[in-house]
Every structure is written in C-alpha cells, then in structure tokens.
Amino acid sequence: MLALGAYRTRWLAFCETFLGADEETRARLVADAVRDGLPPGEPSSSFDPSARERGRAEAAVIQAAGLFDTMGYWAHNKDLFWDLCGRNEQLEHFVLRGWKELRHPSADFDMWSYWCDHLDATREDVNPVVHYAVEGRRAGLSPLPSLETLPPPAAPGPDHAPRRVCLFAGYDGDGVVDDTVVTYIADLSRFADVYYLADCELAPGELEKLAPYTQGAWGIRHGRYDFGSYSMLAKDLVGWDVVDGYDELMFANDSCFLVQPLDQVFAKMDATTCDWWGLQATYDDFDDRAFDALGRRLGLDEVGEQMRELALWRYSDFIHVGSYFLCYRRRVHTDPRFRKRLDEVASQSEKVTIILKYEIGFSRLLILAGFTMATFVDGILAYHPVYRASAFELMHEGFPLLKRQLLTENPFETPDLHRWKERVLEAAPGADVEAMDRSMRRTAPPWSLVRSFGFRSRRDGTAQPPGHIGPAEFADEDRWVPKFDHWWIFPVDPRTGVLSGAVRAVFEEVRDDPSVKKVVLLGGHRVKLGGDNVAAVPSESTAGQMYGLRAATVFCTIGPRADVNHPLGRRHHRFLDLGHATGLQPAVVALAGSSLAGERPLPPADYEAHLTRALVTAHDGAGTDYPDLDPDGLWAIGSPRVDLLLRDEEGLFGELRSELTALRGLLKGRRLVLLSPARGGEIDLAALATWAGTRADEVVVAVLPTSGATPRVPSPLVDLMDVSWLEGTLGLRAPLVPEMVWRLADVLVSGTPADLADFSPTGRPAVASPGTPDLPFAVPADTGALVAAVEHALSDGQVEAPYAEWGRALHALSDGRSAARLVDRLKQTYLPWQEWVAEADAPAVSDA
C-alpha cells in the first residue's frame, strides 16, 4: 500500500488529469483507479485545485466504488437542508464537508476508526472513503473497527486504594484561575496527584493559587480544547513514563462547579468492578419521549449489546460518557491504541467535531475493544441530564458537579433557572453558590444570562420563553438600563451583512484590548471573529437588544437607525458616524436585503443626522450636513476605512490574511479588475463578461458591490457575493470584507463616488461607471468607453492626475493611523487621560 506522502502526490496528479479530461476519459480514469489503484505521476507545480474541484474527483471515485448510500445519508442527516433538485447533492455535501464532520457515507464505514487506524488523524487532507476506494480495499483494510472481547476485570479488594494521576484541563478568557477552580482542584487533590494545564495565557501569579494542590501547573495556548490539554499533559508535560507509575489515569476540566465533596463518588467507584468509569452516560436516542414511555432510567446493560454493533450511521447515535470527569484503570491507560488516540489529538475547526472524535470516539474505541465501563449515576436519564432540570435531582444522589453551561446557556430551556442557588443548597447545603455566581457573571455574556434565567413556568406546566422588548417599552428600558462607556457596538454593514469598512478597522484596532467590550451586531451572514472580550450576536435578537441598551457608543456606517434597527435614544448613546468621512454619501440600495420600498426603508437623512452626535472626517471641509453634533463632535482624524488598505499585511489579523491568501489562490498571478455596481444596472455586466472571456489567461474580472445590490453575474465573471461558491471554491464560510479585495484589485470600477474616493489611497487606478455624477474627472460615456478605460488602466498602470488629486484632497487627514487616533480619543471621553499623562510626565520624587 502507498505511503501517505506518495498517496497525496498521486491523488493530486490524478485530480489534475481527471479535471482536464472529457467525460468518457474521466469514466475510464476512475474505473482504472478503483480497480488498480492510483497511477504513478506528479501534479504540475502550478496545479492548486479548489475544494469543489477536488470534490468532483472524489465524488466520481466514491460513486464508482459503490461506497455511498444516498438515501441513507439523506435520512440520517436531518439537520441538513436539501434542495432535492435532481443533482446528487448528498454526495456533493459529503465530499465538500460531510466527511470532515464524521458524517458516514454508509452504516458500514466508520470514518473516524479508519482515519485513526490507517491515515494521519492530525490532518484533514485525505478523505478516508476515497483512500479506501483506491488503496485500502485492495490492501485488505477494513472500513469498520474490530470487535474484541476481553476477560472481565479483576474485582477490587476490600482495601483497594489506587494511586491516581489527574490531568486537569482549564481555560479562562480573562487569564485567571477562578476561585471555584481552586476549590475544585483542592478537593480533587485528596484523591489524585493533579497536573493542570490551561489552554490560555494566565496572568502573573495565577498558577501560584494552585501550587498547594498540584504537582505541576501550566498556562499554554494550544487551541485544542480540553482533549488537547489532556494530550499535551500526558505526552509532553507530565509524560507517559510518569503516568505508568499510577494505577488510574483521570481526566477532569473546569466546565463544572464543585457543589459537594467527592468522597461519595470515589467510595462507590473504588468498589466497582470495571476498566473505566465516568460520572454519567447519556444517549441521544433516549430523549424525553423515550424516557416517559419507558417510565424509568435505561439500564447500561440494556444498551450494551447495541453499542457493540459495528454498523453505525452517526457517532452521535453512540453512548456518550461525559469527558469532564473520567477515570481509566491500568488496562486502559497502558493500551497502545488508547495512547495513540490521545497523542494524536489535533486542533478542530468546529467544537462538535471535538465531541464526536474524542468524547464519543474514545467511548466507542474502548467499548468495542471489550473494556468494561461503569458510571457513578445508575442508569441513563433522558438526554442530556446534566444540562437540564435533572441536574438538581442528581445532586440529591451525591452527584458532585454542576455544569456551568446549564446556568449560562440553559440549552434545554429549563424554566425557573433563576432559582438555581436555592435548588443547589437544598441538595448540597455547603456549596459556595456565591463564588459560583461571581464566576459565572464574570465569564458569561450578560445577554446569555438574561435569556438563561428568563424562562418561567406557566400554570399549565409549560415554559414561557423570554421575549423581545416591544416598541412601547423600549424608551422606558433605555432610560433606566445602565450604560457602560467601555461597551462599544460594531454593527455589520446593513447593506451587505459584513463587518467591514471603517467599523471593521476600529474593531481590528481594539480586537485584543480586554478593556473594551466589543459587541458585534450580526445580520444574516455568519461572521468569524476572534479577539478578547468580544460578543457577536444577531442584531434582531433579545441579545442584540440587551447589548444595544447597555452600550454607550454605537459606530455607524449609513446612520444610527439604518445600522441598528432598535430605537436607541441619542440622549443615552453616542452615535459615532464613520461612513461619511469624505463628505460623500455611500451608496445605498438595500438594507438587510430589502429594497428601499420594502420592509426596511431607509430612514430620513435629516433624522439620521439629528441622532448622530459625533462625526469622523478625513478633510477640513466635511461635516456641514450634521448641525446637531455635540460641541466636540467633529473628529478630524482621517478615515479608519483607509487603514484597512494601508496597513502592512503582517499587521492584519488571521481572518483577513486568510481572505487575502484565498483570493491570491483564485488569481494565480493574474490581475484583478473589480466591478462594484451601485445599483446593479449602470455597469453592463454582460458586456464585461464578453471582454473578460478574451482576457481569461491574464485578468480575473470579479463583481463585489458595497451597496447591497444583487445583480445577476454572468460567467466568466466571478461573483464574490455567492457564499456557496466562496465556501466550495475558496474554502471561505463567510462573505469577503470588501477592503481585502480592494487591496488586491489592480483596477476598481464603481458608480459610487465615496468608494472611488476611498480607493484612491491605494495608488492604483479606478474607473467611474457611466453616469456616475459629481466627479471632477472624466467619466466614460458608455460601455465601450468603460472597457477602453479599463484596458488603458491595466496596460499603463498609472493613476490619472485629476483622480489622484481629488482623492488626496478628500483624504488629507488619512495616513493609516486613523483607527488608533479614534480609539484614543474615544477612551479620553471616559478615562482620566490627562491625569495619566500628567503622572507620566511628573518628575520622580526622591525618597531621600
């Protein structure tokens, strides 16, 4: 069988040949590969297929090998939405995303088992089913794990006192070791030697809190969640040679509060015959209705045989022993397969994959290997018992922990959770519920707690969910709800749903500043953002209302009501306009996808101007249309939007650099002409498509409006608004930030004067579309003149003097540091800035 390196090379070469062949040749290539394996060969140095191109080759091989059950995939993945429009979209989904999410192609192929046993479990560059189709099957590899039987474990003797080592995983967004964690580890240290690793950097002195109770403690950011900490501790920081000196290996983490001592747990489990144990097990198929129908808990022995069946459609159909508290005895923790799996824990893009691969994956590995399992809680309650009201009932049975997520997110919408302290103390009178409350309120988003505690019991026993604040009550709420100066609202652009432009530039400036609470109000698109002290919530949600009411500063691109569709008052909030720095109006075609005559009309300009209290300007003449600004409301600091164009690429954060990398992969050295229609009709896209077809080897012509316009984009023009295409071709799951495309554009064609002005600091040519008004330089009269102007700009590369002079005048104050100046000025409005400066400048006083 080919080594993985050779397989990767041959597969790329196969893809290149496949994609360049006609249909008849493709069928022959696939049939030969399935029968005889991948032919020798190497791809050309320039071959860099997109995810969708790879997917076409993978789908052809999988289908030819008969390894995909289309109807079964449809029936067992009800969380997905299908168009059912004639194409094999189930297989298409599988090759593009499904295999990475451990969605099995059939019940007879265990993705994760094959991946771990025969491929590299730390990488996602080889589809296990494709490998099996062209290599594994011919080599006699099994697509299913083996089923084994072991002799029963020895029963513990009456004086059984095992030596335990506990690997404890932590994380804290503020970089502290919480008092509740110290309490938990202190009690745990009575039963095990504890080693602690936080998946974050900790503030100086924080690890000292744990010194009396741990054998070793570290704070190292690795990004692999709790199992990453377990893996790093066992493999690198503690070492398997140290673990070998113990009878039992424990995993625990700080996702729980300790509500009562662990004595009862260890007393019971030390007397239990098993190879490994956890506090409780849950089973997705045993839901509320199944529990009510059975009328009792489901016994572990009742699902034991079912869990030993090899055929499995979804890992979520397997029994799940909570990984927040696990104990493995010597037969398990010395097993080579167990150690290999733990050593190979890798970073995952989705938290659900962590659960499937590692939490459920370890349970499946051990059960199929014949190791005997046990749990402290007798039997299985309705799924998932520690995240619902049954958590409080379990405490009366000695259950020692309370999951933080139950309080902060209330995933099963448990009513009356605001009484949690009372319910905990009924079962565990010694629990320090006040410390838990402080910890929860420090770490959880306030809006999440409002929702979590907002469910109430109706008289009929059903739950009443928390609701939105209505228009009639909003003004009163805005009057009494406290405002926080360090809470800043960052709305996505209401036309495109993307956090972009000047608002994005300011966000980037404070992304990792823990002193600023950054609230990103989302629209209809997913937006991936990292950072410190960041909350991203839908604008039209209870959370969006809660944050909006409490934030003192709201950044705007179009205007206060256009950007934030809640009636926040000028008296209580500083609306800071960032979108009119040049004095030119940004193009507005649609808000949140509705036309101006639709559900979301554009608010009157004079009303928006009245609400605006401060305005950022990029030259001395701007701001005359805003008569109601605060006395110090004209901030002549330059446009932060230009910062996104001028900042060195190394200074951009990861998400933005990823977009640039993906775009360069699309361009493949070709030049980029970017079309930005303001209304969708003033640029003849069909004519530009014809022209682009004659220059395909040297030019990419793409369409990306900044106005909310949604024109039909003919081939071969590239539609950068098509999110499905972006994901399938470029691997991007969110729309592009327009300024990142601008950074790579050789020529911008736009009908929006404000955009033409903002592009000018790049020093590259721009062409106004026919009919663009109020410009002091030549505007093409028709499409023919537009194409000629684009060709001239590409061949000459020089910026026309009138355009350059106009742009310099409008951005006289912009130098790439505008966002930094804005942040300083905004903080000075609520921090004792002058006092700090005076203290810094004061001469040192001698002690003599």
N, C-alpha and C positions, 0 to 999 in steps of 0.2 A: 504494500500500500504506500502511496506517495506520502512523503513527509509534508507537514502543513505548509512550510515555505514553498516547496515545489508545487503543491496544490494551488496555492494562491496565485502563483505566477501563471500556471497553466489555465486556471479559470479565467483570469483577465485576458489571456490570449484567445481563449475560446469565445469570450464575450465580444471581443473586437471582431473576430471572424464572423460570428453569428449576426451581429448588428449590421455588418456591411454586406450580408448575403441576401439573395432573393428568397421567397417563401419556400420554394422547392429545396434549395440548398440548405436552408435552415432546418427543415424537417430531417434531412439526411444527417446533418451535423449532430442534431440532438439524438437521433436514434443510435448513431455510432457511439456517442459519449455514454449513453445509458448502457449499451451492450459491452463496450470495450474499455470505457474509461476516457478521461481527457487526453487528447493527443498532445505530444510534445510541442512546445512553442513558447515564445515570449511575446508580450504585447509591445507595440511601438512605444517609444519614450513619451510621445505626446498623448497617448490614449488615457483619458481620465473620464470614465463613464459616470453619468449621473445615477442616482438611486433608481430612477424609473427605468433607465436603460439596463442597468443590472437586473432589475426586476423582470424585464421582458425575457431575458435569457433564463433566469431562474425558473420563471413560471413555465416556460416551454419544457425544461428538463423535468420538473416535478410532475407536470401533466403527462409527459411521455412515459415516465416511470410508474404511473398509476398510484402515486403516493398521497393524493389529495382527495378528501371526501367533501365535495362541495356542499351537499345538503347538510351533512353533519356539522360542518363549520358554521353554516348559517344558523342551524338550530341551537348550537351550544354557545353562541356568542351574541346573546340577545341585547347586550349593551351597545352593540354597533348598529348603525343605520345603513340600510341597503336601498339603493335606487331600483334594483331589480329591473334594469333597463335592457337586458339582453347580453351584456358582456359578462365575463366571469369575474365579477368584482370581488367575490370571496377570495379567490386565488390571488387576485391583484392586491388585496389588502394584506394577505398573508406574506407575500414576498416583500412588500414595502415596509410593513410594520409588525404584522402579527407574530412572526417568528421571534422577534426581539422581545415581545410581550408574553412569550411562552404560551401562545395560543396554538394548540396542537393541530397538525393537518389532518389527523385522524385519531381515533382512540387507540390505535396500535403503534403510535410513535410518541415516545416520551422525549420531548425536546431537551429538557434540562439534563436528564440522565445521559443521553447520547453526547450532548455538549461537553459535560464534565468528564466522561469516560474516554472520549476519543478526540476531542478538539481542545482548544485553549479557552478555558472558562473565564479568563480575564479579558477576552477580546470579543467584539461583535462584528467581525469581518468575514465570517464563514457561516452561511446558512446550513444548519445541521442536516436538513432534509435533502438539500442539493448534494452535500458531501456524501450522504448515504446513497443517493441515487447513482452517482458516478464512481464512487470509491468504496464506501462502507459495505454495501450489499455484496459486491464482488469479493471483498475481503472476509466475508462471513461475520461482520459485526451485527449485533442485534440492535434493533431500534427501541427495544424495551429493556429495562433493568432486569437483573436476575433476581429470582425469588429464593431466599435461603431460609434454612431452619437451624437454630442453634439449641444446644442443651439449655434447659432452664437455668437461670442464675442461682447462685447459692443463696440460701436464706440467711439474713443477718443473724448473728448470735445475740444472746441477751446482753452482752457487754459491748456490742458494736459501737465504736466511736471513731468514725472515719476522719482522716485528715483531709481537709478541703482547701482548694485554692479557688478563689473567686475572681474572675475577670469582670470588672465593673466599667460599663460604658456611660460616659456623660456628655452633655452638651449644654452650653448656656450662651445665648445671644449677647448677653452683657459681659461675658467673660468673667463670671464669678462662680464660686462654689456655694450654692444656696444652703442656708441653714437646714432645710429639710433633707438635703442630700447628706450633710454631715450626720444628722440624726439617724438616717437610714444605714449609712455605712458603719457607724458606731455600733449599732445593734448587730449588723451582719458580721462584724469582726469578731463577735463572740463565738461564731460557728465556723469561720473560714479565714484564711490569710487573704486579704483583699489587695488587689492591684487595680489602680484606677487610671483610666485614660479618657480625657475629654477631647472630643472632635472639634476643638476650637482653641484659640489662644486665650489664656487666662491672665487676668491682671496680676501684677506682682503681689506675692504674699497669699494668694488664694489657696494654693496647694498646701500651705502650712496648716490650714484648718483640718486637713485630713491626715496629717503626719502621725497623730497618736493612734490612728485606726487602720493604717495601710502599710503594706510592705514596700510599696512603690507607687508613685503617682506622677502623671504627665499631662500636659496640655499640648496636643499636636493636631493641627488641622490636616485631615486626610480626606474628608469628603465622602467617606464610605459608610456613613451612618453607624449604628450600633454594632452590626456584624463586622464592619471594618475595624472597629476598636477591639472587638474580641480577637479578630485575626491578627492584628498588629501586636497585641499584647502577647498572644500565645507564640507567635512566630519570631518576633523581633525584640520586644521589650522585656518579657519575662523568660521566654524560651521553653521549648518543649522538654528540654532536659530537666528544667525545674518542675514543670507540670508532672513529669514522670515520678517525682517524689511524693505525690499525693494520691490518695485513694479515690477522690472525686474532684471533678472539674465543674465549677459553677459559672454561669453567665447571669449577670444582672445589669439593670440600667436605671437611669433616673427618670424614666417616664411615669413613675409611680411615687406616691407619698406613702410612707410607712405609718399605718394607723394603730398598730399594736405589735408587741414583740413577736419575734419569730420562733419562740420556744415550741409552741404547739405544732408548727409546721415541721420542724426538724425532728421532734419527738415521734410524730406519726410516720414520717417518711424514712427515718433511720430504721424503723421496724418493718418496712415494706420491702418485699422481695421484688426487685426489678433491676434493669440495667440503666435506665434513665427516667427522670421524672420532672414534671413541671407543676405549677400550681393548679392550672385548669386547662381543659381542652375544649375546643369548640368546633363546630361542624356546620358549614354553610347551608347544607340541605336541611338541617334540623332547625327550622325557623319557628316563629311564634305559632303559626297554624299547626305545624307538626307536633310541637310541644303540647299544645292544647288538646290535639286529637289523641296523643298517647296518654296524657294525663299524669305524666311523671317524667323524671330525667331519663335520658337514654344511657344505658349502661355501656361502658367502654367495650365490654365483651360482645355487645350487640353489633358493633361496627368493626370489630377486629378483623373478621374474615373479609368483609367488603374492602377494608383498607389494604388487604394483602393481594387484591386483584391487580394485575399489571395494566390492563386496559383502562385508560383514563383520558377523558376529553379535556378537563381543565384542572390545574393544580388547586384552584380554589374549591374543587369538589372533595379535596382530601382533608383529613382531620388536621387540626391546627393547634399545636401546643404553644402557648404564649412564650415568646423568646425573652420577655422581660425578667424571667426567673426560671432558670433551667439548671438541672444537675445531672452530670454524666458520670457514671461509675467507670471503674478501670477498664472493663471490657470494651466500653465505647471509646473513651478518650485515648486509648492506645491503638485503636483500629486505624490502619493506614488510610482507608477511604475517608473516614471522618476527618483526619488531619489534613488530607489533601484538599477536601472541600473547604475547610476553614482557611487554609493557607491561600486559596485562590479567590477569596472574596475580593470583588472588584467594584469600582465606582459604577453606579447605575444612574441613568437619566431620570427614571421615574421611581417614586417610593414604592409603588405597587409591585415593581419588579423585585425590589429588596425582599418583600414579604413572600412572593412566590418562589424565588430562587433559594432563599436562605431560611426563612422561618418555616414555610411549608416544605421546602426542599430537604432540609435536614430531617424533619419528621418522616418524610417518605423514604429517605435513604435508610434510616435506622429501622423502621417498621418492616420494610422489605428485606433487610439484611437479617431479620429474625431477633433483634434485640427487644426485650420486654419493657414496655412502657407502663408508667403509673402516674397518677395525679393526686394532689392533695385534696381537691374537691372531688367528691364521689359523683361519678356520672357526668353527663353532658347536659347543660342547660340550653335554652334557646339561644341561638347565635345573636350577638357575641356578649356573654353575660357580664363582663367587666366594664362594658360601655353602656349599660342600661340600668334600670332601677334594681335589677337583681344584684348589682354590686353591693348594695347596702345590706341585702339579705345574707349574702355570703359572709359578711363581716361577723354576723352572729354565729357562724360556724367556725370562726377563727381565722378567716381569710385576712392576711396581714396588710394588704396594699389597696390603695385607691388610685386608679388611673387618672393622671392629670387631664387627659383628653376628654374624659367623661364630663368634667367640670367646664373645660374651656371651649369645647365644641359641641357637646351633647349630640353625638351622631345619630342616636335613635329617638331624639326629640322627647326625652323623658320629662314629664310635667313636674312642676313644683321643685325643680332642682335648686331653687334659691334657698331651700331648707336643708341643704346638704350638711351643714355643720351640725345641726340638730340630729340628723339621721346617723351621722358618723358617731357622735358622742353616745347615742343610745346603745350602740354595739361596742364601742371602744372608749370608755369614759376618760382614758388617759391620753387620747390623741391630741396633739398640739394643732388644733384646727386653725388657730390664728396665724401660726407660721405658714401653714399651707395656703391660707388666704393671701398673705403677703406675697408669697412666691408666685401664686397664680396671677395676681393682679400686676405684678412686675413684668411677667413674661408673656402674658396673653394679650392680644389686641382687645381694647375695650369693647369694640363693636361685637366681637365674638362672645364676650361675657354677657352683653346685653341680650343677644339672641339666645345664648345657652340658658340663661335664667328667666327668659321671657315666656316660656311655655307654662301654661296654667291648666289645672284640671277643671273641666266643665262639670256641671251637675250630673250629666249622663255618663261621666267617666271618660269621655274622650278628651284629647288635649287641644287647647286653644293656642295656636301659634302666635308669636309676637307679630305685630303688623307695622306697616309704614305709618309715619306721621302724616296726617292729611293736611290739605291746604289751609283749612280753618284753624288748625292748631299750630301750624309751623311758626308763625310770628311769635306766639307766646313761648314756644320752645326756644326759639332763637334768643329771646330776651333773657331767660333765666339760666340756660345751659352755660356752664363756664367755658371761657375761651382760653386757648393756650398759645402764647406768642411763638413758641418753638414748633408748633404744628403747622406745616405748610402743605397746601393742596396742589397737586400736579395733575390736572385733567389731561387725558389724551386729547388729541386734536379732534374736535367734534365732527369734522368732515370725513376723516379717514380712519378714526379709531386707533391711531398710532401715537405713542408718546414720542413726540418729535419736536423739531424746531427749537425756539428759544426756551420753551418749558423743559425740553429734554436736556438742553445744555446746562440749565441750572440744576436739574436733578443730578447730572453727572458730577457737577462740582461738589455736591454735598452727599453723594451716594453713601460714602463710608463715614459720614460725620454722625456719631451717635447722639450729638446734642440736638439734632433736628429730627423731628418725627415727620417722615416723608410719606404722605398719603397719595397714592396714585389712583385716580378715579378712572376705571376702565369703561370701554364701550363694548362693542360686540366681538372684538378680537382678543385672542389670547396674547398676552404680553409677558415675556420672560424677563424678569428684572432681579438682580441681586442687590446686595447692599446691607447696610446696618440701620436698624430701626426703620424699616420700610414696611408699609402695609399697602397691598394692592387689592382693591375691592371694586365691584361693579358700581358705577355711579348711581344707577337706578336700583338701589337696594337699601334695606334698612341700615346696613353697614355704611353705605355711602352717605346717607342722611346723618348718621351719628357722627362720622368723622367731619362732615361738612359743617355741622353745627358747632363743633369744638375748635376748628382750625381758625386761627387769627388771620392768616394770609392765604389768598387764593390767586394763583397765577392764571393769566388769561391769554389766549391767542386771538380769538374773534371778539369775545366780550363776556362779561360776567354771566349773563343768562344763557348765552349760546354755549359756553363751555361747561357750565354747571347748571343742570336743569333742576335746581332747587331754589326756592325763594329766600335765599340768604340775604340779610339786610346789610346795606352799606355802613350803617352805624356800628355794627358788631364785627365786621370783617373788612380787611384791607384787600380790595381787588386791585391787583398789580398787573397792568397790561404790558405784555412783552411782544405782542404781534404787530404793533404799529410803529416800530422804532424809526422807520424811514419817513413816516407820514403818509405812506401809500397804503391803500386798502388791500388786504389779502383777498384773493378770490374766494367767493362763497357761492357754491352751487347747491349744496345739500348739507343738512345737519343730521347726523346719525342715520344716514341713508334715506331720509325723507326729503322730497322736493320742497321748495320754498312755499308751495301752496298745500303741502301735505300736513302730517300730524305734528311736525316740529317746525313751525315757521321761524324765520329769522327775526329776533327781537328788534324793535326800532333802534336805529343808530343813536338817536339823541338820548334814549333811555339807558342804553348801554354806556354811553359817555357819562351820564349822570351818576351811575353806580360806580364808575371807575375812580379810585382815589389816588392812584399813582400810575405814572406812565414812564416807561423806559424809552429813551430817544438815542438816536445814533448821529444826529447832527443838530445844530443850534436852532433850526427853524421849525422843528417838529413840535407837536403838542397843542397847536392852536385850536383844534376841534374839541378840546376837553376843558370846558370852562369851570367844572366843579371839582377839580383836583384839590387835594389837600394843599395847605400852604407850601409844604416842601415836597409836593407830589410830582415834580418834573425831575426825573433821574437821568441826567445826561451822561450816560456811562457806556454807550455803544450797545449794539445788538448781540445778545448772547447766542443767537442762532448762528452768527458768523463764527463763533468759537468752534462749533462742530466741523466747520470747513477748514479752519486754520490750525487746529491742534495737531501735534505730531501723532501719528498712528499709534505709537507706543504708549501715548497718554490716554488713549481711548480704552474703555472697559471691554471686557471679553465679548459681550453680546454684539457690540458694534464692530469689533475686529472680525468676529465670525461672519458678519454680513459682508464685510469687505472681501474676506477670503472666498466666500461662496460666489460673490459677483465676479471676482477675478477668474475663478474656475469656469464661469459661464463665458466670459470674454475670450479666454485662451489667447491673450495677446492682441486681440482685435480692438479697434477703437469703438467708443460708445457714443451714440447720438441719443439723447434723452428727450422724449416728447412729453410735454406736460400741458394737455389741453385744459383750458379754464372752464369751458362749458361743454366740451365734448364734440363740438361741431366746427370750431374755427380752424382746426387742423384736419386736412384731408388725409385721414389715416390710410385709406385705400391707395392713394397716390404714393404716399411714403412707403407703403408695403411693396409696391411695384419697384420703386427705386432701391429699397433695401435688398430685394431679390437679386439685383445686379451687382451688389457690393458685399455679398454674404461672407466672402473669404476675408474681408478686411474690416468690415464695420458691423456692429450689432446695433440695431435700432430698437429701443425699448420705450414703453409707454408707462408713465407713472404720474398721474395728476396729483396735485396737492390740494385740490379743491373739492373733493368728494364726487367729481364727475366719474361716470362709469361707462365710457364708450365701449363699443364692440371693437375688439382689437384683432384685425385680420393677420393671418400668417403671411410672411415670416416675422412680423413684428413680435417682440417679446412683451407679454402682458405681466408687468410686475405687480399688478393688483390681484392676480389669481393665486390665492393662498394654497389651493390644492397643488397647483403647478410648482409653486415655490418649495413646498414640502417634498414633492416627489422628485424634483429635478435638482434643487439646491440643498435639500435637507433642512430648510428653514420652516419652523412651525408657526411663525408669526409674520405679519406684513413687514416690509422693509421700512426703515427710517429713511425718508427721502434724502436727507442730507448725506447719508452714506453713499447713495447712488450719485449724488452731485459730486462727491469727492473723486469719483472715477469717470465722470462724464467729460468727454472731450468737447462736446457742444451741447448746450441746452436750448431747446425750442419751447417757448412758453408764450401764452397770451396774458399772463399776469404781470403787470409792471413791478409789483412788490417782489415777486420771485426773481425776475430779471435783475433787479437791484441787489437782492441778497446773494445772487450767484456771482456778481462781479468781483468780490474779493478773492475768488479762486484764481483770477488772472487768465481765465480761459474764455473763449468766445461764446456769446449767446446770440440767438436769433429770435426776434419777435415774430409771432404768428400773424398772418394777415388780419388786419382790422384791430390790432391792439391799439388802444387810444393813449393820448397824452404822453408820448415819448419824444425826447429831444434828439432822436437819431432815426435813421432810415428804417422803415418797416416794409417788408416785402408786400407787393400789391396783390399777389396771387400765389397759388401753389407752385407754379413754375419758378417764380422768383424766390420762393422759400427754399426749394430744392437747390437752386443755384447758390443761394447764400450759405446753405449748409455745406455744399461741396467746396465753396471757397474757404470757409472756416476750417474744414478738415485739411485742405491742401496747404493753406497759408499758416494756420495755427496762431495768427496774430489777432489781438483784440482791437476792434475798431476804436479809434481815439474818442469819438463822441460818447460811445457807450462806457468806456473806461472812465472818462472824466465825470460823467453823470453818476456812475456808481461810487467813485471816490467821494464826491460831494455828499451823497446820501449816507455814506458810512464813514464820515470823517472821524468819528469817535470810536470806531471799532478796530481792535488790534488783537483779538483772540483772548483777551483777559476780561471781557465784559461780565461773564457769569461770576467770576471771582469778585469783581467790584460790587456786583449786585448783592451777593451773599454778605459781604462785609457791611454794606450799607443797611441791609435789612436787619442784620443782627444788632447793629448800633441803635435801632429803634427800640430795643427792649433789653439790651445788655449794658452794663456800666462801662462802656467802651472807653470814654475819656478818662475815667478813674484808673482803668488798667494801664492806659498809655502813660498817665502821669506817674503811676507807680513804677513802670518800667524805666521811665526817664529820670526818676529821682536818684540823686547821688546816694551811694551806700553810706550808712552811718556806722562809724567805728564803735566797737564795744569798749574802747579804752576810756 
